[in-house]
Amino acid sequence: MSATSRKAGLLALGLGAALISTAATWAADIKVIHAGELLTVPGKAPVKNQTVVIEDSRIREVRDGFVAASEFGEDATLVDLKDSFVMPGLMDMHVHIQGELGPNQYRDTVQMSAEDSAMRSVMYANRTLMAGFTTVRDLGASPQEVFALRKATANGWVDGPRIVAAGSSVAATGGHGDVDGMRHDLLEKYTSKTICDGADDCLRAVRHAVKYGADVIKITATGGVLSDTNTGTGQQMTDEELKTIMDTAHALGRKVAAHAHAAEGINAALRAGVDSIEHGSYANAESIRLFKKNGAYLVPTLLAGHTVVQMAKNTNFMSEDIKAKAIRVGGDMIENFQRSYKGGVKIAFGTDSGVSKHGTNAYEAVLMHEAGMTPMDILKSATVHAADLIDMSDSLGTIEAGKIADIIATDGSPLDDIKELLDVDFVMKDGRMVKQ
């Protein structure tokens, strides 16, 4: 054999070894879950003694019985949840991951840097994930910080839920969603570029939000409880502004979520074509008709109402304007939620966490159940319906072949006791176990 041939042979052997090494590095990560009780599709009955096979970040298959992990490869990892209730990861369609309501809110605004706020939001995101919420929709935050957190959780740089983010709200000058409660020069400094007046200006605001990274457009159709002003909770954006926002957002492939308390604002947003109503505190018979006609979702945020009532009654940091609104609106939310639920409105789970403490998101389910919603409908709202609202039904919301492996487990069945959701024992996101 010539020297050239020997060199070629050695090169081939080297390349072969490298390819084998690379193939080993790229070998699929297989996890095999033995589930004692498995809710594959919320809305359908759970089944006993099931095996869920996860390959990398996706569900490969679901089988009856407990199939040995060795059947799927010698390196397959067995996850023993034989004594647990297993279901898809929960989703919260209304959070504010960057902060929490409390006496230091205004101080933090002027004393914390954007970097400080971003680091704190990592903590809040982790608490949310550990509570079993593998996907959230953030509806109001400092844009670039929340977009950076969205990227960090998507890439696995930090442990947090999948984030669908709006950035800053599109809101009317002086209305809910604009800054308030500060001296005039700070108001000017902290006013968002998505504050708008008139249809043309609101068109600009929507385009600005999309340009800088918004997945969804958040608007404030009515006044709000936590605005430090006595402008009430009635309609604050005009019908023309609302219609322009919807048309612009939809043309750019973005859904619109509307903060709305009073019925006239709810109905105006629904007539304009909004995709979800947040809070919906005073939805009336016309609201229910429009919800059903348009297929829009209600995101009830009962936990926010419950939280602000308790704060208004038991703390002293709220202004008198906020206290009055909190007690009135927070106290009325349950009855109006009951009316919407009984009327057949589609419900997507959402808490407004950031008003309440991050990581306590599941208490929303307890309040929904106390208001008369069945446990199965609650689980659907936090999985199947939530996935539909964010256009991710093809990859989230159920435990089926091809779906992303977002899976949680509890000791007991939340179908028997919804409070089981308050203590999630196992969390998997994107096929990676983050809580065992």
C-alpha positions in Angstrom: 0.0 0.0 0.0 1.4 3.4 -1.0 1.9 6.2 1.6 -0.9 8.1 -0.1 -3.3 5.1 0.3 -2.3 4.7 4.0 -3.0 8.4 4.6 -6.3 8.1 2.9 -7.2 5.1 5.0 -6.2 6.7 8.3 -8.2 9.8 7.3 -11.3 7.7 6.6 -10.9 5.9 10.0 -10.6 9.3 11.7 -13.7 10.7 10.0 -15.6 7.5 10.8 -14.7 7.8 14.5 -15.7 11.5 14.5 -19.0 10.7 12.9 -19.7 7.9 15.5 -18.7 10.3 18.3 -21.0 13.0 16.9 -23.9 10.5 16.5 -23.5 9.5 20.1 -23.6 13.2 21.1 -26.7 13.7 19.1 -28.5 10.6 20.3 -32.1 11.2 21.3 -32.9 11.9 25.0 -35.6 9.4 25.9 -37.7 9.7 29.0 -40.4 7.2 29.9 -43.1 8.3 32.3 -45.2 5.7 34.2 -48.4 7.6 35.0 -50.8 6.2 37.6 -53.6 8.4 36.3 -53.2 10.3 33.1 -55.3 13.2 31.7 -54.2 13.2 28.1 -56.9 15.6 26.8 -58.7 17.8 29.4 -62.4 17.4 28.7 -62.0 13.7 28.3 -61.9 11.2 31.2 -58.4 10.4 32.6 -57.1 6.8 32.2 -55.1 4.6 34.6 -51.7 3.1 34.2 -50.2 4.7 31.2 -46.8 5.1 29.7 -45.8 8.4 28.1 -42.6 8.3 25.9 -40.8 11.6 25.4 -38.1 12.0 22.8 -36.0 15.2 23.3 -38.7 17.9 23.7 -41.7 16.1 22.2 -44.1 13.4 23.1 -43.4 10.4 21.0 -46.2 8.1 22.0 -48.7 7.2 24.8 -49.2 3.5 25.6 -51.5 1.5 27.8 -49.9 -0.2 30.8 -46.4 0.4 32.3 -44.0 -0.4 29.5 -40.3 -1.0 30.6 -38.0 1.9 29.8 -35.5 -0.5 28.3 -37.9 -1.1 25.4 -37.0 2.4 24.2 -33.2 2.1 24.5 -30.7 1.3 27.1 -30.2 5.0 28.0 -33.9 5.8 28.4 -34.7 7.4 31.7 -37.7 6.1 33.8 -39.8 8.7 35.5 -41.9 6.9 38.1 -45.3 8.7 38.6 -47.3 5.6 39.3 -48.8 7.2 42.4 -49.5 10.6 40.7 -52.1 12.3 38.6 -50.4 13.5 35.4 -51.7 16.1 33.0 -50.5 18.8 30.6 -48.7 21.8 31.9 -50.9 24.7 33.1 -51.1 28.0 31.2 -51.8 31.5 32.6 -53.1 33.9 30.0 -52.7 37.1 32.1 -49.5 37.8 34.1 -47.2 40.7 34.7 -44.0 38.9 35.3 -41.8 42.0 36.1 -43.3 43.1 39.4 -45.7 42.5 42.3 -48.2 45.0 43.8 -47.2 46.3 47.1 -46.2 49.4 49.2 -42.8 49.7 47.4 -44.1 49.8 43.8 -43.5 53.5 43.1 -40.1 53.5 45.0 -39.0 50.5 42.9 -40.0 52.3 39.7 -37.5 55.1 40.3 -34.8 53.2 42.3 -34.5 49.9 40.4 -32.6 49.9 37.1 -34.0 48.0 34.1 -31.3 45.4 34.8 -32.4 45.0 38.4 -36.0 44.6 37.2 -35.0 42.0 34.7 -33.1 40.0 37.3 -36.1 40.1 39.7 -38.4 38.9 36.9 -36.2 35.8 36.5 -37.1 34.9 40.1 -40.8 35.5 39.5 -40.6 33.4 36.3 -39.0 30.6 38.2 -41.7 30.7 40.9 -44.4 30.5 38.2 -42.8 27.5 36.5 -42.3 25.7 39.8 -46.1 26.2 40.5 -46.8 24.1 37.3 -47.4 26.9 34.8 -45.3 26.1 31.8 -46.7 28.8 29.5 -47.8 32.4 30.3 -49.1 35.4 28.4 -47.5 38.6 29.8 -49.9 41.5 29.2 -48.0 44.6 30.2 -44.3 45.1 31.0 -41.2 47.1 30.0 -40.9 45.7 26.5 -37.2 44.9 26.0 -36.8 43.4 29.4 -39.7 41.0 29.0 -38.7 40.2 25.5 -35.2 39.3 26.7 -36.8 37.1 29.4 -38.9 35.5 26.7 -35.8 34.6 24.8 -34.0 33.4 27.9 -36.7 31.0 28.9 -37.1 29.8 25.3 -33.4 29.0 25.1 -33.2 27.4 28.5 -30.8 30.1 29.8 -33.1 30.4 32.9 -35.9 28.3 34.2 -39.2 29.9 33.5 -42.4 29.4 31.6 -42.8 29.8 27.9 -43.7 33.5 27.5 -46.1 35.1 25.0 -45.5 38.9 25.5 -47.2 42.1 24.7 -44.7 44.6 26.0 -46.3 47.9 26.8 -50.0 48.4 26.6 -51.7 50.4 23.8 -53.7 52.9 25.9 -55.3 56.4 25.8 -53.5 59.4 27.3 -54.6 59.7 30.9 -56.4 56.4 30.9 -55.6 53.0 32.5 -52.3 51.8 31.1 -50.8 55.2 31.0 -48.5 56.1 34.0 -50.0 57.9 37.0 -49.4 58.9 40.6 -46.0 60.6 40.0 -44.8 64.2 39.6 -45.1 65.7 36.1 -41.5 65.2 35.0 -41.5 61.5 35.9 -44.8 61.1 34.1 -43.2 62.4 31.0 -40.1 60.2 31.5 -42.1 57.0 32.0 -44.9 57.5 29.4 -44.8 54.6 26.9 -44.5 55.1 23.1 -47.7 53.0 22.8 -49.9 55.6 24.5 -52.1 57.0 21.7 -55.0 59.4 21.0 -57.2 59.1 17.9 -57.5 56.3 15.4 -54.4 57.2 13.3 -52.2 57.5 16.4 -53.4 54.2 17.8 -52.6 52.6 14.4 -49.0 53.9 14.9 -48.9 52.6 18.4 -49.8 49.1 17.3 -47.2 49.1 14.5 -44.6 50.3 17.0 -45.4 47.5 19.4 -45.1 44.9 16.7 -41.9 46.4 15.4 -40.2 46.0 18.7 -41.3 42.5 19.4 -44.9 42.2 20.7 -46.5 38.7 20.2 -49.9 40.1 21.2 -51.4 43.5 21.5 -52.7 44.5 24.9 -55.2 47.4 25.1 -57.0 49.1 27.9 -60.6 49.7 26.7 -61.8 50.9 30.0 -60.5 52.4 33.2 -58.9 50.2 35.8 -58.8 49.5 39.5 -55.2 50.2 40.1 -54.9 53.5 38.2 -54.2 56.1 40.9 -56.9 58.4 39.6 -60.7 58.8 39.9 -61.4 58.3 36.2 -63.6 55.3 36.9 -63.8 51.9 35.1 -66.0 53.0 32.1 -65.0 53.0 28.4 -61.9 55.1 27.8 -60.9 54.2 24.2 -63.3 55.3 21.4 -65.1 52.9 19.1 -63.1 54.2 16.2 -59.8 53.8 18.1 -60.8 50.2 19.1 -61.7 49.2 15.5 -58.5 50.6 14.1 -56.4 48.8 16.7 -58.1 45.5 15.9 -57.8 45.9 12.1 -54.1 46.9 12.3 -53.2 44.1 14.8 -55.0 41.4 12.8 -53.4 42.6 9.6 -50.0 42.2 11.2 -50.9 38.7 12.5 -51.4 39.7 16.2 -54.3 39.0 18.4 -55.7 41.6 20.7 -56.4 41.3 24.5 -58.6 44.0 26.0 -58.5 45.0 29.6 -62.2 45.9 30.2 -64.4 46.2 33.3 -67.6 48.2 32.4 -70.1 46.6 30.1 -70.0 49.4 27.5 -66.2 49.0 27.1 -66.5 45.2 27.0 -69.1 45.4 24.3 -67.3 48.1 22.3 -64.2 45.9 22.2 -66.1 42.8 21.3 -67.9 44.6 18.4 -64.5 45.8 17.2 -63.3 42.2 16.9 -61.2 41.7 20.1 -59.8 38.2 20.7 -60.0 38.2 24.5 -61.5 40.3 27.2 -59.4 40.5 30.4 -61.4 40.8 33.7 -64.9 41.3 32.1 -66.1 42.4 35.5 -69.5 43.8 34.4 -70.3 41.7 31.4 -74.0 41.8 30.7 -76.4 39.9 28.5 -75.3 41.8 25.4 -71.7 41.0 26.2 -72.5 37.3 26.4 -74.2 37.4 23.1 -71.2 39.1 21.5 -68.7 36.7 23.2 -70.5 33.8 21.6 -71.0 35.4 18.3 -67.4 36.3 17.9 -65.8 33.3 19.6 -63.8 35.6 21.9 -62.4 34.4 25.2 -63.0 35.7 28.7 -59.9 35.7 30.9 -61.5 36.3 34.3 -58.6 37.1 36.7 -60.7 36.4 39.8 -57.5 36.2 41.9 -56.7 39.8 41.1 -60.1 40.8 42.4 -59.7 38.7 45.5 -56.2 40.2 46.1 -57.1 43.9 45.8 -60.1 43.5 48.1 -57.9 42.0 50.8 -55.3 44.7 50.3 -57.8 47.5 50.3 -59.3 46.3 53.6 -56.1 45.2 55.4 -53.2 47.5 54.2 -52.6 51.3 54.0 -50.5 51.7 50.9 -53.4 52.2 48.5 -54.8 55.6 47.7 -58.4 56.2 48.6 -59.4 56.2 44.9 -57.8 52.8 44.4 -59.3 51.4 47.6 -62.8 52.4 46.6 -62.5 50.8 43.2 -60.9 47.7 44.5 -63.6 47.0 47.0 -66.4 47.7 44.5 -65.0 45.9 41.4 -63.2 43.1 43.2 -66.4 42.3 45.1 -68.5 42.2 42.0 -66.3 40.0 39.8 -67.4 36.6 41.1 -71.1 37.2 40.3 -70.4 38.5 36.8 -68.0 35.6 36.1 -70.8 33.2 37.1 -73.2 34.8 34.7 -70.7 34.5 31.8 -69.8 30.9 32.6 -73.4 29.9 32.8 -74.1 31.8 29.6 -71.6 29.6 27.7 -68.8 32.1 27.2 -65.4 30.4 26.4 -63.1 30.8 29.4 -59.3 30.9 29.3 -57.4 30.7 32.6 -55.8 33.9 33.7 -54.8 35.5 37.1 -53.3 39.0 36.6 -50.4 37.7 38.7 -48.2 40.6 39.6 -51.3 42.0 41.3 -51.3 38.7 43.3 -48.0 37.0 44.1 -46.2 35.0 41.4 -46.3 31.3 42.1 -49.8 31.4 43.7 -51.4 31.3 40.2 -53.4 28.1 40.9 -55.5 29.8 43.5 -57.4 31.2 40.6 -58.7 27.6 40.1 -60.0 27.5 43.6 -61.9 30.8 43.2 -63.3 29.6 39.8 -64.5 26.4 41.5 -66.1 28.3 44.4 -67.9 30.4 41.7 -69.4 27.2 40.3 -67.1 26.1 37.5 -66.5 22.4 37.3 -62.9 21.0 37.9 -62.8 19.6 34.3 -63.8 23.0 32.8 -61.2 24.7 34.9 -58.5 22.3 33.6 -59.7 22.8 30.1 -59.5 26.6 30.6 -55.8 26.3 31.7 -54.8 23.9 28.9 -56.9 23.3 25.8 -58.6 26.8 25.8 -55.4 28.6 26.6 -53.5 26.9 23.8 -56.3 27.9 21.4 -56.2 31.5 22.5 -52.5 31.8 21.7 -52.8 29.7 18.5 -50.6 26.9 19.8 -53.1 24.0 19.9 -50.9 22.1 17.5 -48.1 21.9 20.1 -49.6 22.5 23.5 -52.5 21.8 25.8 -52.7 18.0 25.6 -50.5 14.9 26.1 -50.5 13.4 22.6 -47.9 12.3 20.1 -46.1 15.2 18.5 -47.0 17.7 21.1 -44.3 19.6 23.2 -43.6 17.7 26.4 -45.0 20.2 29.0 -46.2 17.9 31.7 -47.1 18.3 35.4 -48.1 15.9 38.2 -49.9 16.1 41.6 -50.3 13.6 44.4 -54.1 13.5 44.0 -56.6 14.3 41.2 -57.6 17.9 40.9 -60.8 16.5 39.3 -61.6 15.3 42.9 -60.2 18.2 44.7 -59.2 21.3 42.7 -56.9 22.4 45.6 -54.4 19.7 44.4 -53.2 22.3 41.9 -51.9 24.4 44.8 -49.2 21.7 45.3 -47.7 20.6 42.0 -45.0 18.0 42.7 -43.5 17.4 39.2 -42.9 19.8 36.4 -41.5 19.1 32.9 -41.1 21.8 30.3 -39.9 21.1 26.8 -39.1 17.5 27.8 -36.8 18.7 30.6 -37.6 17.9 34.2 -37.4 21.1 36.2 -39.1 19.9 39.4 -39.2 16.4 40.7 
